[in-house]
Amino acid sequence: MFIFWTDLFLLLAGTGALVFFAVTCWREGEKRALWIVVLLLPANGLFWTLLIVFRHHAALRMFNVAILGLAAVIALLSLLKFFPAEEAATDLGPVERFDERDHMFSRNQLKFNSDLAERYYAAHPRMRSIDGKVHARSELGQPGHVYDDPYHSPAFQAAFAYLEKIKPATAGEMNQAKAPVDPVRLAAVLTRLARFYGAVDVGIAPLRAYHFYSHAGRTRDHWGDPIPAERGSAIVVVVAMDWRMIAAAPTLPAILESSRQYVEAAKTASIIAEYIRGLGYRARAHTDGNYQVLCVPLGVDAGLGELGRLGVLIHPVYGPCIRLAAVTTELELPPTPRRDFHMAHFCRICRKCADNCPTRAIAAGEEPISRSLRHWSVIQENCYAFWKQIGTDCAVCIRSCPYTKPDTLLHRLVRFYVSRNPLNQRLALQMDDFFYGRKKKIVAVNPGEIFPN
């Protein structure tokens, strides 16, 4: 009777789980996964029904016991938390600081500044021909790109123009009278304030030299100016992009959503910076196109996630489907404890972003070495050249990441499951490939509905 009731329980549990999964797939518009689940429902019912009906046959009884034993072992192992010992933390003191002039966004602007271009390429002659191929392509937002739309493309241009106009709000004069503050209480207030204005997560990290660019490179007025590595703290703000918009990557919805969340992140960071300056302490917001710090290593040090294979921060809930901003201040605030989410371990076995990258800009093997540090980074020339070919910021890598899923009960359970051990991660990756597909289809035209309902 034990086998009968166990089989019956697994029949009902499996059917319930598949129905739950089917409803989730239908709500999320995942047609491939939905059809697979629909086919699995009768197969699951038939399998366990046969085991129940013929459980008295000796051969099937042994098979039944083996199946139940295997299910019990897998269930037990899935709850255990064990990961191999992580490598010793890298000493980041001697790491070469990144020069913003070497960033592809900065190098693209040399197309419009011939005098700066001559200075840069005199020091980096190898980059002249590489950048020339990127410069030859028309800029984002200009007509003629693959996903250009005369009515919707100007929207992301307007967002980036707005970000340019609010740059003065990121820095400013502070109140000359310093208010006495309790660092612990102030950190709590700043965290709640950031969430109040739209952040989905907030972290605080002590400032280190490697968080800062070595020299400015995005604007002509400050091109080549040294950036001092300041002491104090950074408040890192996370905003979540709408996964439905990113699911349409690399079409126009991706850059519309990306630009929208850059605006939201800038708004929140600028308000926090103004708040701190009002208390009489130095503070600067670092927002899209106006950074002096690298937000990804700051986000890692602020306990907000881990560096992913695709070169951006992977958040434990929203994956890479996020945008970041930061506020640096002279205040010494209590840091957010760093946690090991084991997402970097998942990135090592997954490689979906690398397999789906249209330009092979993402390393498929081990982490490349740059600036005397082994870390995930992308071939930015390949990446940006493709942006200028299609007229959006692509985001196929973000779309492909298994962590880019909505924050629903099903995906919360899966995220908990993969946080337990490497076996769970491998099984979850196989299931993600099976239900959602390994390769993402890139369509030739924008969707009929640009914005989600």
PAVEXDREN-474513 format. One record per residue (C-alpha): residue in one letter; x, y, z. Coordinates in steps of 0.05 Angstrom, whole numbers. Example, Ala and Ser with C-alpha at 12.3 -4.5 7.8 and 13.67 -1.06 7.14 Angstrom:
2
[A,[246,-90,156]],
[S,[273,-21,143]],
# end
This chain:
453
[M,[0,0,0]],
[F,[59,46,13]],
[I,[78,44,-61]],
[F,[6,56,-82]],
[W,[-2,118,-39]],
[T,[67,144,-57]],
[D,[53,136,-132]],
[L,[-15,168,-124]],
[F,[17,227,-87]],
[L,[70,235,-141]],
[L,[16,231,-195]],
[L,[-25,286,-162]],
[A,[36,328,-143]],
[G,[66,323,-213]],
[T,[0,340,-246]],
[G,[-9,400,-200]],
[A,[62,424,-212]],
[L,[53,418,-288]],
[V,[-13,455,-286]],
[F,[19,510,-244]],
[F,[76,514,-293]],
[A,[28,516,-352]],
[V,[-11,574,-322]],
[T,[55,611,-310]],
[C,[78,599,-381]],
[W,[12,624,-409]],
[R,[14,687,-367]],
[E,[86,701,-388]],
[G,[73,686,-462]],
[E,[123,629,-464]],
[K,[92,589,-521]],
[R,[147,537,-528]],
[A,[147,520,-454]],
[L,[71,519,-453]],
[W,[66,469,-509]],
[I,[118,424,-477]],
[V,[80,425,-411]],
[V,[14,410,-447]],
[L,[47,348,-478]],
[L,[78,327,-412]],
[L,[12,328,-374]],
[P,[-18,266,-405]],
[A,[50,232,-407]],
[N,[58,244,-332]],
[G,[-11,218,-318]],
[L,[-2,155,-361]],
[F,[67,140,-330]],
[W,[44,140,-257]],
[T,[-23,107,-273]],
[L,[13,48,-305]],
[L,[59,42,-245]],
[I,[-1,42,-199]],
[V,[-42,-8,-239]],
[F,[15,-57,-251]],
[R,[51,-47,-185]],
[H,[41,-120,-166]],
[H,[84,-147,-223]],
[A,[153,-164,-197]],
[A,[192,-128,-251]],
[L,[150,-65,-248]],
[R,[152,-67,-172]],
[M,[228,-65,-174]],
[F,[226,-9,-226]],
[N,[175,28,-184]],
[V,[218,23,-122]],
[A,[279,47,-161]],
[I,[240,107,-188]],
[L,[214,125,-119]],
[G,[284,118,-89]],
[L,[315,161,-143]],
[A,[261,214,-132]],
[A,[274,213,-57]],
[V,[350,220,-67]],
[I,[342,278,-116]],
[A,[293,312,-70]],
[L,[341,305,-11]],
[L,[401,329,-50]],
[S,[363,389,-76]],
[L,[353,415,-6]],
[L,[426,408,15]],
[K,[470,469,9]],
[F,[540,455,-14]],
[F,[587,489,-62]],
[P,[661,478,-74]],
[A,[705,525,-35]],
[E,[711,591,-71]],
[E,[779,615,-94]],
[A,[813,664,-47]],
[A,[789,735,-56]],
[T,[831,774,-106]],
[D,[874,829,-78]],
[L,[845,889,-114]],
[G,[895,939,-88]],
[P,[944,937,-147]],
[V,[890,931,-201]],
[E,[900,982,-256]],
[R,[843,1032,-255]],
[F,[802,1035,-318]],
[D,[811,1097,-362]],
[E,[744,1122,-386]],
[R,[777,1146,-450]],
[D,[785,1072,-468]],
[H,[710,1060,-462]],
[M,[675,1048,-529]],
[F,[624,1103,-514]],
[S,[682,1152,-505]],
[R,[719,1127,-566]],
[N,[657,1134,-608]],
[Q,[654,1208,-590]],
[L,[724,1217,-620]],
[K,[689,1214,-687]],
[F,[664,1285,-672]],
[N,[727,1312,-640]],
[S,[785,1306,-688]],
[D,[836,1340,-642]],
[L,[820,1292,-585]],
[A,[821,1234,-634]],
[E,[892,1252,-656]],
[R,[915,1254,-584]],
[Y,[882,1188,-567]],
[Y,[905,1149,-628]],
[A,[976,1176,-622]],
[A,[978,1140,-555]],
[H,[937,1080,-580]],
[P,[953,1071,-654]],
[R,[925,1000,-657]],
[M,[855,1026,-640]],
[R,[851,1074,-700]],
[S,[830,1022,-751]],
[I,[786,984,-701]],
[D,[748,1047,-682]],
[G,[745,1070,-754]],
[K,[699,1012,-770]],
[V,[653,1032,-713]],
[H,[655,1106,-732]],
[A,[634,1089,-803]],
[R,[566,1066,-779]],
[S,[510,1116,-766]],
[E,[494,1136,-695]],
[L,[437,1107,-654]],
[G,[372,1142,-669]],
[Q,[389,1161,-740]],
[P,[342,1135,-795]],
[G,[360,1073,-833]],
[H,[376,1024,-777]],
[V,[345,955,-776]],
[Y,[297,971,-720]],
[D,[287,1045,-733]],
[D,[216,1071,-724]],
[P,[200,1144,-740]],
[Y,[151,1150,-682]],
[H,[183,1108,-627]],
[S,[258,1117,-639]],
[P,[255,1191,-619]],
[A,[230,1169,-551]],
[F,[295,1138,-529]],
[Q,[333,1196,-559]],
[A,[290,1243,-516]],
[A,[306,1202,-454]],
[F,[381,1207,-465]],
[A,[375,1281,-482]],
[Y,[338,1290,-416]],
[L,[394,1254,-379]],
[E,[443,1302,-411]],
[K,[403,1362,-388]],
[I,[397,1339,-315]],
[K,[472,1329,-306]],
[P,[477,1392,-263]],
[A,[430,1358,-213]],
[T,[480,1302,-201]],
[A,[528,1350,-166]],
[G,[521,1416,-131]],
[E,[536,1460,-72]],
[M,[527,1430,-3]],
[N,[498,1464,57]],
[Q,[554,1499,95]],
[A,[525,1479,162]],
[K,[537,1405,174]],
[A,[480,1370,209]],
[P,[500,1318,262]],
[V,[482,1249,236]],
[D,[481,1178,263]],
[P,[512,1138,206]],
[V,[471,1075,221]],
[R,[405,1112,223]],
[L,[423,1154,162]],
[A,[440,1091,122]],
[A,[372,1062,139]],
[V,[337,1126,118]],
[L,[376,1130,52]],
[T,[358,1058,37]],
[R,[284,1071,49]],
[L,[287,1136,11]],
[A,[317,1102,-50]],
[R,[263,1049,-49]],
[F,[210,1102,-40]],
[Y,[233,1135,-105]],
[G,[232,1070,-144]],
[A,[294,1028,-129]],
[V,[283,953,-122]],
[D,[347,945,-83]],
[V,[400,988,-49]],
[G,[469,974,-22]],
[I,[526,1012,11]],
[A,[600,1000,0]],
[P,[663,1034,25]],
[L,[698,1070,-32]],
[R,[762,1039,-59]],
[A,[810,1064,-112]],
[Y,[789,1011,-164]],
[H,[718,1037,-161]],
[F,[739,1101,-197]],
[Y,[757,1114,-269]],
[S,[829,1139,-274]],
[H,[812,1194,-324]],
[A,[749,1225,-353]],
[G,[732,1210,-425]],
[R,[658,1220,-440]],
[T,[656,1295,-448]],
[R,[700,1343,-487]],
[D,[707,1393,-430]],
[H,[736,1344,-381]],
[W,[768,1294,-430]],
[G,[833,1268,-400]],
[D,[822,1300,-331]],
[P,[848,1256,-275]],
[I,[794,1229,-229]],
[P,[815,1227,-156]],
[A,[800,1165,-116]],
[E,[760,1192,-58]],
[R,[747,1163,10]],
[G,[678,1153,38]],
[S,[619,1111,18]],
[A,[577,1095,-43]],
[I,[502,1084,-43]],
[V,[486,1039,-102]],
[V,[416,1041,-131]],
[V,[384,984,-170]],
[V,[323,994,-215]],
[A,[290,936,-252]],
[M,[275,935,-326]],
[D,[209,907,-350]],
[W,[225,836,-370]],
[R,[170,838,-423]],
[M,[206,895,-460]],
[I,[274,860,-455]],
[A,[242,795,-480]],
[A,[235,831,-547]],
[A,[310,844,-552]],
[P,[344,865,-596]],
[T,[284,903,-624]],
[L,[264,974,-605]],
[P,[228,958,-539]],
[A,[296,939,-509]],
[I,[328,1007,-516]],
[L,[263,1043,-498]],
[E,[261,1005,-432]],
[S,[336,1013,-420]],
[S,[333,1088,-429]],
[R,[271,1093,-385]],
[Q,[306,1058,-327]],
[Y,[369,1100,-336]],
[V,[323,1160,-325]],
[E,[292,1127,-263]],
[A,[360,1109,-234]],
[A,[385,1180,-247]],
[K,[324,1210,-213]],
[T,[333,1169,-151]],
[A,[408,1178,-146]],
[S,[403,1253,-157]],
[I,[352,1261,-102]],
[I,[394,1222,-54]],
[A,[456,1263,-71]],
[E,[416,1328,-61]],
[Y,[390,1302,5]],
[I,[461,1288,31]],
[R,[487,1355,7]],
[G,[429,1387,44]],
[L,[457,1357,108]],
[G,[523,1391,94]],
[Y,[564,1333,65]],
[R,[595,1324,-4]],
[A,[556,1278,-50]],
[R,[553,1265,-124]],
[A,[506,1222,-165]],
[H,[536,1179,-220]],
[T,[486,1167,-275]],
[D,[484,1146,-348]],
[G,[536,1184,-388]],
[N,[560,1220,-325]],
[Y,[600,1170,-285]],
[Q,[665,1177,-247]],
[V,[657,1108,-217]],
[L,[645,1038,-244]],
[C,[577,1017,-219]],
[V,[585,942,-229]],
[P,[644,930,-181]],
[L,[610,979,-133]],
[G,[546,937,-138]],
[V,[585,874,-123]],
[D,[619,905,-63]],
[A,[553,932,-39]],
[G,[524,862,-34]],
[L,[475,870,-92]],
[G,[497,812,-135]],
[E,[555,782,-173]],
[L,[592,797,-237]],
[G,[563,755,-293]],
[R,[594,726,-355]],
[L,[561,781,-396]],
[G,[601,833,-359]],
[V,[545,865,-318]],
[L,[517,856,-248]],
[I,[472,795,-238]],
[H,[421,811,-185]],
[P,[394,752,-144]],
[V,[322,769,-161]],
[Y,[323,808,-227]],
[G,[386,778,-257]],
[P,[420,825,-307]],
[C,[352,857,-324]],
[I,[370,919,-284]],
[R,[402,988,-289]],
[L,[448,1019,-236]],
[A,[466,1087,-210]],
[A,[509,1107,-151]],
[V,[519,1164,-102]],
[T,[588,1176,-73]],
[T,[595,1216,-9]],
[E,[648,1234,42]],
[L,[605,1202,96]],
[E,[629,1137,126]],
[L,[566,1095,125]],
[P,[559,1023,150]],
[P,[568,977,89]],
[T,[518,926,66]],
[P,[547,856,80]],
[R,[570,819,18]],
[R,[537,752,6]],
[D,[556,695,-39]],
[F,[496,682,-83]],
[H,[534,628,-124]],
[M,[509,660,-188]],
[A,[580,667,-215]],
[H,[585,591,-208]],
[F,[522,584,-250]],
[C,[552,632,-302]],
[R,[611,585,-311]],
[I,[567,527,-332]],
[C,[512,565,-368]],
[R,[543,604,-426]],
[K,[475,622,-455]],
[C,[493,695,-463]],
[A,[557,676,-500]],
[D,[520,627,-545]],
[N,[467,678,-563]],
[C,[511,740,-572]],
[P,[504,760,-645]],
[T,[576,784,-648]],
[R,[611,734,-602]],
[A,[632,792,-557]],
[I,[623,749,-494]],
[A,[676,699,-473]],
[A,[652,627,-478]],
[G,[711,600,-437]],
[E,[746,625,-374]],
[E,[747,697,-352]],
[P,[794,740,-394]],
[I,[849,781,-360]],
[S,[850,856,-365]],
[R,[879,910,-320]],
[S,[919,856,-284]],
[L,[854,823,-262]],
[R,[818,760,-285]],
[H,[744,779,-292]],
[W,[687,774,-340]],
[S,[688,829,-393]],
[V,[662,836,-464]],
[I,[694,855,-530]],
[Q,[663,924,-530]],
[E,[681,941,-602]],
[N,[641,881,-628]],
[C,[583,897,-582]],
[Y,[577,971,-598]],
[A,[587,962,-673]],
[F,[526,916,-673]],
[W,[486,969,-635]],
[K,[501,1019,-689]],
[Q,[480,968,-742]],
[I,[411,954,-713]],
[G,[396,1020,-678]],
[T,[384,993,-608]],
[D,[428,972,-549]],
[C,[415,898,-567]],
[A,[406,866,-497]],
[V,[403,796,-527]],
[C,[451,773,-472]],
[I,[404,800,-418]],
[R,[345,767,-452]],
[S,[382,701,-457]],
[C,[402,697,-384]],
[P,[362,646,-344]],
[Y,[359,696,-287]],
[T,[319,744,-330]],
[K,[252,720,-307]],
[P,[194,757,-272]],
[D,[192,756,-197]],
[T,[136,705,-190]],
[L,[126,646,-143]],
[L,[152,596,-195]],
[H,[216,634,-209]],
[R,[227,648,-135]],
[L,[225,573,-122]],
[V,[274,561,-179]],
[R,[321,616,-154]],
[F,[320,583,-85]],
[Y,[333,516,-117]],
[V,[394,538,-156]],
[S,[423,573,-95]],
[R,[431,506,-59]],
[N,[485,468,-96]],
[P,[519,455,-164]],
[L,[476,394,-179]],
[N,[413,436,-175]],
[Q,[445,488,-220]],
[R,[461,437,-274]],
[L,[392,406,-271]],
[A,[359,475,-273]],
[L,[401,495,-333]],
[Q,[380,432,-370]],
[M,[308,446,-354]],
[D,[315,519,-376]],
[D,[344,495,-442]],
[F,[289,443,-450]],
[F,[229,488,-435]],
[Y,[253,556,-458]],
[G,[304,537,-511]],
[R,[379,544,-516]],
[K,[381,594,-573]],
[K,[338,656,-576]],
[K,[307,676,-641]],
[I,[325,745,-668]],
[V,[268,773,-708]],
[A,[278,820,-768]],
[V,[225,872,-750]],
[N,[198,907,-688]],
[P,[138,875,-653]],
[G,[70,901,-673]],
[E,[59,928,-603]],
[I,[120,966,-578]],
[F,[96,974,-507]],
[P,[68,916,-464]],
[N,[-6,916,-447]],
# end
